[in-house]
Amino acid sequence: QGFTGVCQCSHTPSSRPAMAGHSKAGPLAIHGKRNGLAGLLAAFGFLFFVHKFNERVQTYKAKRNISKGGSKIEQGLMPLMHRILSDTCGRREANTVLKLCFMLLLRTLGSVWTSRQWGSLVNATVSRNWQYLHKLIGQFAGVTLSLALLNALLKYYIGALRQQVRESVTLWCHQWYMRPKDMIFYKANRVGDDQIANCDHQITSDVERFSEIFADVLSQSLKPIVDFLVYSVELSRVQGLATPLTLYIWFALASCISTVTLPPFGELAATEQHLEGKFRGAHSDLIANCEQVAFSGGERPELQVLNMHFRKLLNHCNKSLNLAFKSEVLRQYLNKYFVTVIGLFLLSRPLRLGLGGMKHYTADQIAQYFTSTWRNMEAMATSIQDLFELTNRMGRLSGLASRVGRLMQGIQKRPQELKDRIAAAKKGPYPPRYKEGQRLCFEHVSVFKPDGTLLVRDLNFAVERGMRVLITGPNGCGKSSLFRVIRKLWPLVEGTITMPAEKQIHFLSQVNFVPIGTLRDLVIYPDCKQQMQEEGRTDGDIFDCLEWAHVSPKVLADGRADLQFTEDGRVVRPHLDELRDWQKDLSPGQKQRLAFARLFYHRPSFVVLDECTNGISPDVEHDLYDRCLKLNLAVFSISHKIELKLFHDFELHYSGDLEGSWSWQRCSETDGLVTRSSSTVELPPWPGAREGNQALRRKSSQAIIKYERLRAEEEANGNGDASH
């Protein structure tokens, strides 16, 4: 009935018999509008059913996956997406979504116009009305230019939304990951059992995949919804409610059947990203340790590790592919081919029953009706199929959203380590607390690893500025742990630590860290050039620090500078503004000396040297320690080199036992110009010692090593100045 009103807009001669009853056009048009409104209401009701259906499918798949021992995917995709997007995105992304919706609506309306126009083209061709056909072709060529622009804008806004979401989520993660004083970038990767696995992969790859799938799912969700509503109204106008309602019922039945074979796409996507992170991490570990692997000839075991991770990833992808194939066979037949049979039956029904005067239609009118209605019905069937396939898309999005949500939650709020021990200590005589003062003082401090292992108990000592303390002990006893507590990388469980401001404590670790930037940036890190100038520091100060650290490009010895490179047969001595791949160009010893130049530039009150001179020659090492003494720095050194006792006043020795015992003693004495120290070193038993002679065994299993250090006469007389 509604189609009669549509045909009245066509001025072809063959359409005149259908318009003979012009007085009936008004009631027919009104009846078509009523059917269209009823179709719109029915479409909204069906959308509500699809929404509930998808929720039930998600719950069913989650329960079935957990019962099979799979990983749990966080349920409730909408609350999860709301939490992610509300925390990271804003008005810009909302405007892009609105523009995307508007483009989708315009494109759907354009598709409806195209279907009508195509039917008119078929009508004009069958009726041989060439003049009208040429006119329709001209209209089609002009209007489709706008449709091409709409399609391009649609793809543009989908890409823009993808980039905007990735930008917002990534910057949000960076902001929380690197927020000052909380050191989440360290705690999330190194502290406790609740570490974020492959955090770098999640921030880079997972966020990118989440943004891509979110933009695709949103566009693919909005498009079928808009298409479904528009084509439901159109088909209801033309054929009444019977056609859309029949399609609704069939697709609901087909989707219930295919749900049984639907793979758990959410769990599969989450597991795939997890295995991708493991595979990428294996390659990263190989790159980080490539030199050691090359020296050891470890190609074969490393190849086995890489292939093992890749096989796990490949096996999982093959499993996903096989599961998708099994469900795709049934889904394709039910939703694509058998629905064509139903569509042909519905299409022929009005012609067969003669509804709306169609029994009087001529061949050209039937061709126009068939072409336009079939295209609309095909588009509507595709939109309904896409609506039910949202379960698959939502499943993939749910898996990635769950990983991104856990990532954001993990870097936003880290769980407190050792909270039970800390709670118990707060009720005891020595609750954990930090105090600010001019010296570094430990009062009844006990140090625990994040897993609860006791390393040292009841530390009580104080270090004034200018004092030098050597920390010794067996491997794995936790010599560096005390400074992790000072820096608040590990929690303080018990006792009071009094210390100056954080800027007054400088840490040099055994890892050769080289910042990115110019040579000046390497020395003044983490400050910038502007901060350096605001503090009144100059490039001359930087060159002084480089000279003190024996890494200056200006100081020559035997025709060679402390810092120089050879490129294409010529010597290059870098200037302060030069950018290089310092991590690659610098040797381990040069990296350690640059770390000392950075220390001398900042001139803190206290410095921690954690085995940071292993790549430095003894003469340079001694000079660096003397420079620390001239600058009146309080030095904590962690080292196995017993000759370093000459440069320290006291020794803090960790026993490394279960009780966490420790000792504090002097390690050197100065008499005039000579500083002496001694150390007892355990040696293997002397083969000639008998078991019964315990005294002989003890004597043969230890050696007393004595060291002396003679300070230069001019330094002893006070001529040495820390500023030179």
Buried (B, 14 or more C-beta within 10 A) or exposed (E): BBBBBBBBEBEBEBBEEBBEEEEBEEEBBEBBBBBBEBBBEBBEEBBEEBEEBBBEBBEBBBEEBBEEEBBEBBBEBEEBBEBBBEBBBEEEBEEBBEBBBBBBBBBBBBBBBBBBBBBBBBBBBBBEBEEBBEBBEEBBEEEBEEBEEBBEBBEBBBEBBBBBBBBBBBEBBEEBBEEEEBBBBEBBEEBBEEBBEBBBBBBBBBBBBBBBBBBBBBBBBBBBBBBBBBBBBBBBBBBBBBBBBBBBEBBBEBBEEBBEBBBBBBBBBBBBBBBBBBBBBBEEBBEEEEEEBEEEEBEEEBEEBBEEBBEBBEEBBEBBEEBBEEBEEBBEEBBEEEBEEBBEEBBEBBBEEEBBBBEEBBEBBBBBBBBBBBBBBBBBBBBBBBBBBBBBBBBBBBBBBBBBBBBBEBBBEBEEBBEEBBEEBEEEEBBBEEEEEEBBBBBBBBBBBBEEEBBBBBBEBEBEBBBBBBBBBEEEBBBBBBBBBBBBBBBBBBBBBBBBEEEBBBBBBBEBEBBEBBBBBBBBBEBEBEEBEEEEBEBEBBBBBBBBBBBBBEBEEEEEBBBEBEEEEEEBBBEBEEEBEBEEBBEEBBBBBBBBBBBBBBBBBBBBBBBBBBBBEEEBBBBBBBBBBBBEBBBBBBBEBBBBBBBBBBBBBBBBEEEBEBEEEEBBEEEEEEBBBEBEEEEEEEEEBEEEEEEBBEEBBEEEEEBEBEBEEEBEEEEBEBEE
